Amino acid sequence: MQSKYHSLIESLANTTIGYVVAILSQLAIFPMFGVHLALSDNLLIGAWFTVISIMRSYLLRRFFNKKTLIAYGFIRPGARVKNE
């Protein structure tokens, strides 16, 4: 079972790589559609999506972790999981 801390670290690593890919993609793709933004605007847009991605990834991982605990009978449905 993965701890909450390790879930967060994995999400941060994954999202950091995603942020770099997103910025490079924005710089290449936006101009193809007539969207011309300053680098600072691209970085800010990427930052907002990064924050959203970290929250989404973390919450989904915790949801599926709890489902796994229920499926294997470690906790009852509706029970709270203690901090790990």
C-alpha positions as CSV (number, residue, x, y, z in Angstrom):
1,M,0.0,0.0,0.0
2,Q,1.3,3.5,-0.9
3,S,1.3,6.1,1.9
4,K,-0.3,9.5,1.4
5,Y,3.2,11.1,1.4
6,H,4.4,8.8,-1.3
7,S,1.2,9.4,-3.3
8,L,1.9,13.1,-3.1
9,I,5.6,12.7,-4.1
10,E,4.7,10.6,-7.1
11,S,2.1,13.1,-8.2
12,L,4.5,16.0,-7.9
13,A,7.2,14.2,-9.9
14,N,4.7,13.2,-12.6
15,T,3.2,16.7,-12.8
16,T,6.6,18.4,-12.9
17,I,7.5,16.5,-16.0
18,G,4.0,17.3,-17.3
19,Y,4.5,21.0,-16.7
20,V,7.7,21.1,-18.8
21,V,6.0,19.1,-21.6
22,A,2.9,21.5,-21.4
23,I,5.0,24.6,-21.6
24,L,7.0,23.3,-24.6
25,S,3.7,22.2,-26.2
26,Q,2.0,25.6,-25.6
27,L,5.0,27.4,-27.2
28,A,4.8,25.2,-30.3
29,I,1.0,24.7,-30.7
30,F,-0.6,28.0,-29.6
31,P,1.0,30.0,-32.5
32,M,-0.5,27.5,-34.9
33,F,-3.9,28.6,-33.8
34,G,-3.1,32.3,-33.8
35,V,-2.6,32.5,-30.0
36,H,0.5,34.5,-29.2
37,L,1.3,34.9,-25.6
38,A,4.3,36.2,-23.6
39,L,6.4,33.5,-22.0
40,S,5.3,34.7,-18.6
41,D,1.6,34.1,-19.6
42,N,2.5,30.6,-20.9
43,L,4.3,29.9,-17.6
44,L,1.3,31.1,-15.6
45,I,-1.2,29.1,-17.6
46,G,1.0,26.1,-17.2
47,A,1.3,26.7,-13.4
48,W,-2.5,26.8,-13.0
49,F,-3.0,23.6,-14.9
50,T,-0.1,22.0,-12.8
51,V,-1.8,22.8,-9.5
52,I,-5.1,21.4,-10.8
53,S,-3.2,18.3,-12.1
54,I,-1.5,17.7,-8.7
55,M,-4.9,17.8,-6.9
56,R,-6.6,15.6,-9.4
57,S,-3.8,13.0,-9.4
58,Y,-3.6,12.9,-5.6
59,L,-7.3,12.7,-5.0
60,L,-7.8,9.9,-7.6
61,R,-4.9,7.9,-6.1
62,R,-6.3,8.2,-2.6
63,F,-9.8,7.2,-3.9
64,F,-8.4,4.1,-5.6
65,N,-6.2,3.2,-2.6
66,K,-9.3,3.2,-0.4
67,K,-11.2,1.1,-2.9
68,T,-8.4,-1.4,-2.8
69,L,-8.4,-1.5,1.0
70,I,-12.2,-2.1,1.0
71,A,-11.8,-4.8,-1.7
72,Y,-9.2,-6.7,0.3
73,G,-11.3,-6.4,3.5
74,F,-8.8,-4.2,5.4
75,I,-11.5,-1.6,6.0
76,R,-15.3,-1.4,5.9
77,P,-17.1,0.7,3.3
78,G,-17.7,4.2,4.7
79,A,-14.8,3.9,7.3
80,R,-12.1,6.5,7.5
81,V,-8.6,5.5,6.7
82,K,-6.1,6.5,9.5
83,N,-3.2,8.7,8.5
84,E,-0.4,6.6,7.2
